[in-house]
């Protein structure tokens, strides 16, 4: 399993291949479309992330000491963003998740190319993933 840093560096490499933001948005949409749908039983109000303009459900489970994230959104670009976050954090330990910052967000220019409400949603998604990691760490 790659480290969080290696995964982020790979994302930065992938996005740096595109100069045009329309192409980067298309890559985000493709990533979101390639994500496995979240089972219906996890699309509950408890799993909805507050602070997102669109609806985003995030499910987290602790499996063999690693946090497994699954998510879905009803908006294409947001679905792509959440799939990027899942690729970075899912399968990592709570300690590793808590110790890392998602520097790829700045590096690929994502934050500056999102509307303020989407940017707030991105922050809310990261915060929720870290809260899950903190909760799982407390139970270990």
Secondary structure, 3 states (H helix, E strand, C coil): CCCHHHHHHHHHHHHHCCCCHHHHHHHHHHHHHCCCCCCHHHCCHHHECCCCCCCEEEEEEEECCEEEEEEEECCHHHHHHHHHHHHHHCCEEHHHHHHCCCCHHHHCCCHHHCCHHHHHHHHHHHHHHHHHHHHHHHHC
